[in-house]
Amino acid sequence: MTVEEPRIHSLADEMVEVYTFLQAPIGFVIVAAGGDYAYAFTLLTMLVVTILTVALATTILYIKFSSQRNLYKLIERLLNEGCLKPTD
């Protein structure tokens, strides 16, 4: 008999990772700024812009190279399962 880990644990792990990813730049800025709010705001802005630049570049590459093929597969699957009705 095998025991399978409940799926909620993996969801909780992912939530902890996302929270750490979001909290780490803020914690870094608070420690690095040492009470200087203008410096803290500048550092936080630079970190957010850097993260958004990487995320947007990844999204643009996905849209450019993979989205059409994956969207076609999704539509075909929905048609085969009867979730969508084909139009003439």
N, C-alpha and C positions, 0 to 999 in steps of 0.2 A: 504494500500500500504506500503510495506516495502522497505527501502533503504539499499542497500548492499554497504559496504565500498569497494572502488576499491582495487584490489589486489596489486597495486604498493606500497601502504602504508605499507603493511606487509613486502614487500621486502625491503623497505627503513628502517623499524625498524630492520630487521635482519642485514642489512649492518651496521647500527649504533652499534648494539651489537657486531658484529665481529670486527669492528674498535676499539671499547672500549677494547675488549679482547686483541687485538694486541698492542694497545697503552699503556695500563695500566702498563705492566712490564717495558717498556722503560721509562715512566714517573717516575715510582718508582725508577728505577736505577739512573736517572738524579738527583732526589731529594736526594736520600740516599748517593750518591757518593760525592756530594759537590765539584766537579771539579777534583777529583782524577780519571784519565782516566783508570788506571790499575784496580782500585777497581771497577769502573763502568763496565768495560769489563768482569771482573770476575763475578760480580753479574748478568749481563745480560746473560752470558753463563750458569750460574747455573739455572736461571729462564727458559731459553729456553730448557735446558736438562730436567728439571722437567716437563715442559709442554709436551715435546715430549715423555717422558717416559709414562706418563698417556695416551696420545693419542695412542701410539703404543700398550700399553697393552690392551686398549679397542679394537683396531683393531684386535689384535691377538685373543682375546676372541670371537669376532664376527665371524672371519673366522673359528675358531675351532668349534663353536656351532651352528651358524645360517646360514652361507653362502650357504651351499649345499641345504638346504630346500628353501631358498629364491631364489636362482638361478634357481631351478627347477620350482618354481611358475612363475618366469619371462619368462622362455623359453616356458612353457605351454601357458601363456597368449599371447606371440608373435606368437606362432603356431596357436592358436585359432583365432587371429585377421588377420591372413594371412600375417604377416610381415616376417615370416620365412617359408621356404618350408621344409617339412620333408624329411630326407634322408633315403635311404634304406640300 
